[in-house]
Amino acid sequence: MDTIINNFDSISLDEMSGVKLMNRVDTKFVTTMPRLVKLLKMAQSDYFIQEIDGKRASAYTTLYYDTPALDMYLTHHNGCLGRQKVRVRQYVDSGLTFLEVKVKNNHRRTRKKRISISDFNIEGDEKRQFLEPLCWYDVDTLKPSLRNWFNRMTLVNKGKTERVTIDTDLRYHNIVTGVDNALEQAVIIEVKRDGNVPSPLLAMLRDLRIQPHGFSKYCIGTALTNEKIKQNRLKEKIYYVHRLIERDA
């Protein structure tokens, strides 16, 4: 894998500043490590890879907050188009940590707002001032719900109108139940575009028969680590991921 990603032209974090796409259209795909290798080989001439301090794959960890009734999870599980997540994400290699509010509206567009913070705690005046105008739920009810860890590569098309995140080695710890689980052989690809701009990668994904497939890290992780929570609408998604892994093993 290192040999393949080292063949990409690199793009720095500063050069990425114009490709934030904070108001965007997202399309997710789920595949496996063997197919990811094929995809990366195909994408080398059309994409940059983000490089930070000499690293082209970075470690991330995210702590999700939810209400005691897991309203954010259930809203997504129940198929509501307007939904929200509150999370703290840390870029492990740099130590940068952000409190984020992510909204997907009923037009399937994603908007994200965030502020830099020093730890995973959302208490404090500055954090409350950030959350209260944005959060659909009572901020005082929000509690840590689920934590994940994964490694991420980020590709940017040569026109800088599209960003592609590729997440691997996904692991979970449920704060409420104490249960751990993992999908270490799964690969989550997310194509993020500012509208319907052309995407070379979408054609490559079609050629490899990698189909669009919704995948919420928070919801799948919660279902994998909390057997008591409502999850009937996610069982087929989880079965699909395991079937892909077994097929390409």
N, C-alpha and C positions, 0 to 999 in steps of 0.2 A: 504493500500500500504506500509506504514512504516513497519508493521509487516513482510511482505514478504521480503522486501529488507534487513531487519536486520537479516534474516536467512542465508544470503550469507556469506561465508568467505570473508574477505576484503583484498584488495591489496593497498599499499600506492603509493603515487605519485612517490617516489624514485624507488620503485619496478617496476613501469610502464615504467621506462626510457628505458628499452630494448624492448618495444612494441610500438615504435613510428610509424612504418609502413608509412614512408613519401613517399615511392614509392610502391603503393599498388593496389589491385583490390577491388573495392567497389561494393556492391550489396545493393540496398535500398528496403525497404518494407514499406507499409503504412497499419496501422491497427487502432484499437480503444482501449480505456482504459480497457473495460471488457476482451478483448482478450490478452492484455498485462499482466493482472493479471494472466491468465492461463499460459502464456509463462514463466513468472518469476518463477512460482511454479515448472515448468518442468526443468528449467535451474539451480536450486540451487546447485546441486551436481557437475556440470561440469564447473562452472564459478565462478571466483572471482568478486566482485564488488569494484570499486575504491572508496576509502574513503579519504577525505581531511578534516583535522581539525574536525573529528567526523561526517562529512556530507557525505551522500551517494547519494544525488541528489543535483546538483549545478546549479545555475542560470548563464545564458550566455546572452550576448547581442552582436549583430553584426551590423556594419555599412558598407554597400556595396557602392562602388564607381563605376561610369560608365561614359561614354561620354555623352554629351548633347543629342545625337541621340540614346542613350541606346544600343550601339553596342554590348556590352557583353550580354545583355538580348536577343537581336535579333539573335545573333549567336547561342545561345542555343535554342531559340524558333524554329529557322529554321532547327534544326537537324544537325548542323555541328559537326563532331566528335572532331575536334580540337577546344577547347574553353578555355577561361580563365576568372577568377574572381579576382578582387582586393577588399579586405575587411579589416576592422579593427575589431578584435574580443576581447571582454573583458570577463574575468572570474570574474563575479561580486563579488563573495565571497572573493576572494583574491585580487582583483583590478589589477591583471596582464593583460596587454593589448598588443596585437601583431598586427603588420601590416603583412598581408599575401597575397601572390600571389599563386593562385591555378590553375593548368592546368590539363585538361583531354585531353590526346593525342588521335590520331586516332586508337590506339590499346586498348582504353578504360581503360588505366592505369592513375591513378591520382598521380600527384606530387605536393607537397606543400612546399614553402619556406617562412620563416617568420623571423621577427626581433622584439625584444621587444621595445615598445615605451611607452610614458607617457600619451598620450591622443588620441582622435579620429581624429586628424588632420594629413594629409599626407604631409603637406608642411614642408620644411626644408632640409638642405643639406644631412644629414644622410639618411633620408627617400628617397630622390631623388636618391642618390647613390645606394640604395637598389633596387628601382623600375626600373630605366632606363634600366639596362641590361636584366630585366626579362619581363617587360610589353610590350605587343604587340601594345599598343596605346600610343599616345602622353600624357605623364604624366601631362602636363599643362592643358589638356582638362578634366581631371578626376574630377568629382564633386560628393558630397554625393547624393545617389539615394534612398536607402531604409534602414530602420533599423528594426531589429527584436529582440524579447526577447523570451527565452524558457528555460525550465528546462531540464537538461541532467543527465542520469545515464550512466555509462560506465562499461561494463562487459569485462572480459578478460578470455579466456579459460585457463584451468589448464596447458596446454602446452605452454602458452604465445606466440602463433603464430597467434592469432586472437584477434581483439578488436571489440566490438559491442557498438555502441552508441544508446541510446534510448531517443528521444526528445519528450517532452510533453508541453502542455500549450503554443502553438506557437501564438505569437501576432506580428502585423506589424504596422509600420507607414511609409507612403511614404513621403519622403522629398520634392519631386517635387509637388505632388498634395495636400498634407496635409491630405490625407485620411487614416483612421485607419481600420483595419480588423483583424480577428483572426480565428484560427482553434484550439480552446482550447480542443476539444474532440478527435482530431486526434493524432496519435502516429507515429513518423517517426523512423524507425529502420534502421541502416546502419551497415552491416557486412563488416569489413575491414580486408583483409587477405594479407599476403605477398605471392602472387601467389595462387595456388589452393590447399592450405593445407586443411586437413579435418576440418569440422565444425560441431560439435554436434548441434548447434543452427539451421542450415539449415534444418536438419531433423525435429526438433521440429516445425519450421515454416510450413513445409509441412503438418505435422500432424494437425495443427490448420487451415489449408487452408489459410494461409497468403502468398499471392503470391508476387514475385518480382514486383516492380512497381516504375519506375523512379519518383523522386520528388526533384526538386531544390527549396530550401527555397527561394532563391532570385527570381527565375522566377515566382513561384507560388505567392509569396507575391506581386510582381510587378503587375501581372495580377489581383489580388484581389483588388488592391488599385489604379489602373490606367485604367479606362474604355476606354480610347482613344488609348492605346497601342495595337499593333497587338498581338492577343492572341488566334487565332483560333485553334492552335495545342495544347493549354493548357486547353481548355474548357472541354474536355473529362476527363482529369486528375482531374480537380476541381470537376466535377460532380461525379466522382468515389469516391473521398474522402467524399463528402457530403452523398453519398449513403451508404457508410460504417458506417458513424456516425448515420444515421437514422436507419439502420438495427439493430445496437447494442444498441440503446438508451433504 
